[in-house]
Amino acid sequence: MTPRTLLDRRLRSHRLTSPAATVTDAARHLLAVQSQDLLAGRWALGVRTRSSVGRSAPSLAQVDAAFARGELVRAWTMRGTLHIIPARDLAWVLSVTAGRQRQQAAGRQRDLGVDDRMLSTASRALRPALRDGGCTRAEAFALLEGAGIDPRGQRGIHLLFALTLAGEICQGPIEPNHGGVTRDQRFVLVEDWVQESDVPADPLAELFVRYIDGHGPAGVPDFAWWSGHTLGCAREAAERARGRLVEVEDGLFTAITTPRRSPKAADVIALPAFDEYYISYADRTIVCEPDRLAAVGPGKNGMVRPTLVHRGRVVGTWAHAAATRGTPPDLFGDGPDPDAVASALARFTRFVDGWSPRGGGAGQVTGVLTQ
């Protein structure tokens, strides 16, 4: 497989040049979308969704509506990192990934005094609010304090993390923010919020297949990085998935069928921070020049910057807030056609703005995204 073919297949697998019909379909195809930055995670779905009448991408409001309907949730699904995931896939994914995440967090939780007794206390303190419309992180921390648990020093977040891995809670509806773009969600009880759950016959094999479907061509080391599993476990997953995928080269897997490229697909795409197209592989030099990796991240603070991708390759970085003010991106070298770059960034602005032919405009979001 040539580099050009590999990039073309990945762009289609990621639904970047073969967009899905709805944001829920896009989430289902990728299975888990990294989303410690809530706005970035929502744009990751928007940029992978087909245009509708009068729009060049769905609006942020449409993504939030999918959360409100219970189709999407956010949870620590792998690597101790928040991801957006279809609600029906949450339980079985955690059945595969929770144990590894507990192992990796055990030392820190011992230092914080997070044990079974504290978890039980936290669960009892939160449950009434979780049943009564849910609670934000700040509200959850206040309830923990009322129960005699100091949430500072990461103790509160580790308790929410542990309750998520136990299958008790997840993040559901987006918290309204009438002054701008919201960055908060309400924690809810899984037993109340998630109406249907899939039960694959072999969850580990299913995880590998779904990863390749949404990210391939990719290999076992890539899956190990993305899922947080050991290489040994990743090899077992690949072996158990044989017959459900195509091994195009030794150790390189792809889906049996890949979505067709849309004739309307853009050559330049503005991807959000922490986007799966860049972050979800062990080797990122396939999509980014080695000497540019530091400019994208992860840096010392763990941040991975939003990227501009031209025909599958990272050609620059940008900022969510700066894009709405017309601030130019940081391009590596001459870069692609300036009009194509401007068009890619304009898609994001319209997405955040809830743009429609009858109203709205880029000016509405100026200054909002820095809140």
N, C-alpha and C positions, 0 to 999 in steps of 0.2 A: 504494500500500500504506500503510495507516494505521499509526501507531506501535504500536497494540495488536496488529494482525495481524502486524507484523514481529517483535515480541517473542514472540508465540505460536509463530511458525514457527521462530525461533531456539531457543526452549526445546525444541521437538520435535527439531530437527536435532541439538542437543547431547545428545539422549537424557536430558534432565533431567525432562521430563514424558512421555517415551515410552521408558522404560528398555529396555536391551538384555537379552537372555537370560543372557549370561555376561559376565565382565569382559573376556575376549578379544574378544567381539563388540563391546563398547563401544569397546575400543582400535582395532579394525579400522574401526569407523564414523568415529571422529575422526581416524584415521591416525597422528597424532603428538600426544601430550599433554605439555605443558610440565611438567618434573619435575626442576628443579635441587634442589628439596626432595623427597626420595624419598617421605616419608610423604604429602605433599600430592598427588603424582602418583598414588599408589596409591588415595587417597580419591577423587580425580577419577574413577577408574574405578568405585570402589564406589558412589558416589552416582548413577552412570549405569546401574546394573545392577538388573534386576528382583528383587523380593523372592522368596525361596524359602520352602519350608515352615518355619514357625516363626521366620522372620527378617524384619526390615524392611530389610535390605540385606545383601549378602555380607560375609564377614569379611575382615580383613586377611590371614589365613592363606590364603584362597582366591585372592587376588591373587598372593601370594607363590608359591603352587603353580603358577600360570600361568607365572611366571618359571622355576621349577624344571623345568617340562616343556619349556621352550624355546619357548613360544608368544609370549612377550613378551621384549623386551630394552630396554635404555636406552642412548642414544647421543646424540652431538652432531649432531642431524639438520639443524638450521637455526639461523641467527642466533648461532652459537657457544654455544647453550644446550642443555642436556640435555633430551631428550624420551623418554617411553615410546612404543614403536612395535612393532607386530607384527613378529616376526622375519622373516617372509617378505617384508615391505615394505622392510627396511632397505637392501638393496643398490641398488634402483632409486631410492629417495628420495635417497640420497647421490650417485647419478650425476647428479642434477639440482642438488643444493644444495652439494656439497663444494667446487666451484670457487670459488663466491662466498665461502664461509667462509674458504678459504685466502687469498684476496685480502685480506679484512678483517683476518686475523690476521698477515699477512706482516711488517708493520713490527715488531710486538711480538716475533715469533719471531726476527727478525734481531737485535734488541737482546739476546735471550736466548742467541744463538748456536745456535739450533735450525736445523740444516741437514740435508741428505741423509745426510751421514756420521754425525751424531749420531743420526738416526732409525734408521739401520741398526744402530748399536751398541745402541740401546735395544731394537730388535726382537729382536736375538740374545740380549740379556740376559733378556728377559721370556719368550721363547717356551717354554723348558722348564717354567716354572711355569704358564703359560697352558694348556699341554697336560696338566698334572698337576692338574686340578681348579680351575685359575684362581687368581687372587690379588686381594686387596683393594688399594685405592689405597695404603695404608701399606706393604703388602708390595711393591708395584710400585716405590715410591720407594726402598725398601731395596735392591732388586735393581739399580736404576739407580745408586745410590751404589756398590755393589759393582763396577759396570762403569766407574767413574770419572766418572759424570755427577752433578753436584750438582742435585738436584731442587728446591732452594729457589728463592724468587723467581718462582714460577709456571712454572719450567722443566719440572718434572715433569708438571704438568697439561697444559702445551702439547704435550709429547711424547705423552701419552695421547690428547689431542685429535687430533693429526696422524695417529697410527696408526689412530684410529677413522675419520677421513676417508679414509684409504687403503684402508679396507675390511678391515683386519687384525683389529681387536679390537672388542669391544662389552662392555657390562656385562650379565651373565646372572643366575645364581642369587643370591638374597638371602642375605647372610651371617647365619647364626643368631646371635641374641643372647638367651641364656637369662635375662638380667636385665631384659629389657624390650623395647620396640619397636626393632628394628634400623634403622639408617640407613645401612647399608653393603651393597655388592654386590661380587661377584667379577668381575674382568675375565677374559674368555675369548677364545679364537680363533674368529673368525667361521667359518672353514672347518670347524672341528670342531663348533661349537655350533648353527649355523643349518642345519637339514636341508633346507628347501625355500625357494626364492626366486621371487617373481613377476617377470615380465619384460613390462611393458606395452609396447604397440606405440609409444606416444608418451609417454615419462615426464613431460615438462613439461606436456602437456595433462592427463595422469592426475593430476598433483599439484594442478592447479587444480580438476578435477572432484571429487577427494576432499576438498579443502578446503571447497568449497561444500556437498558432501553433509553434512559434519559441522559446518558453521559458518554456512551460509546462512540467510536472505538476506544476501549480502555483495557487495562490489564489488572491482574491480581494486586500488584502493589498500589495501584490507584484506588481500588476498592478498599484495601486495608486502611489507607489514609482516610478516605471519605467516611467509612463506617466506624473507624476507631478500633477495629479488630486487629489481632495479631496477623502476621503473614500466614502462619499455620492455619488459623481459622479461615482466612480469606481463601487459601488454596482449597480447603474443604468445601467452602461455599461454591467455588467454581466447579469443583468436581461434581457436587450434587446437582448443579444446574445444567450439566451436560445434556445436550439434546434440545434445550430450550433457547440456545444461542448459537451463533456462528463464530468459530475461531478462525479469523481471517489470516492471522499469522500466528506463529508460536507464541502463545501467551497473550495475544491481543484479541479481544472479543467484541462483537457487535451484535445488535439485534437482528433477528431473522428478516424483519422488514423495517425500513427507516422511512419516516415521512418524506414526501416529495418536497423539493424546494418550491416556494411560492414564486410565481413570475413577478410579483410585486416586492420581493425581498430586497431590502436595502443593502448596499455594500458597506455602509458605516452604521454601527450600532453603538448607542450609549448604554453601557451596562452599569449597574449600581455597585456600591461598595459590597465586598464579600461575595461577588456573583459566582454562581456555581461553574460557569464556563471557565473561570480562571482558578478558583480556589479548590476545586474538588478532585485534584490530581496530585499524585506524588511528584511528577515531573511537569513543571509549568513552562519549561523552555519551548515546548511544542507550540505554544501560543504567544510567547513573549520572549524577546531577545534576552539572553542571560544577563547582560549588563544593564538591563532595564528592570529587572525583577525587584531591586531595592526601591525603585521609584514607585512601584505599585504596592508592594508589601507581601507578606506581613512584616511590619517594622517592629521596633522595640516595644511599641505600645499595642501591638497585635492588630493594628489597623490595616485593612486592605482597601485601597482607594478605588473609587469608581474608574472604569476604564472606557476608552474609545477603541472599538475593534473594527478594523478594516479588512474585509475578506478573510476573517478568521484570526488575524494577528492583532495583538495589542499595539496601538500606535500612539497612545497618549493617555493622560488622566484628566479628570475633571472633578468638580465638586457639586453636590446636590444643590446647595444654596446659591453658589455662584452662577449656575446655569440659568436660574430664574432672573438674574440681574444682567444677563448678557455678557458676563465675564468670560473671556476666551479660555479654552482648555489649554493644558500644557501638552503640546504635541512633541513627539520624539522625531526630530528632523523636520522635513518639509511637510510630511503628512499627506492625507488624501485631499480631495477637492473640498475647499472651504464651505461651499454650499451644502455638500453632503454632511459635513460635520455639523453645520448649523441646523440642518433638518433633523439629525439624530437627537440633538439637545432639545430642539423644539418639541419633539414627541414627549420627552420627559416633562417639560413645562406644562404642556396641555394635559398630561395625565394628572399631575398634581392639582391643576386648576379646575378640573372637572369641566374642561372646555366643551362647548357645543356650538353649532352654527348660529344658535339664537342668543348666545350670551357667553359671558366669561372672557377671560383674556389673561395673558401672561402677567400683566401688571398686578393682578390680585394676589399673587404669591410672593411678591418681592418682600423680603425681610421676614417672611413667615418661617422658612425652613431653618433659620438659625436659632429658633426658640428651643 
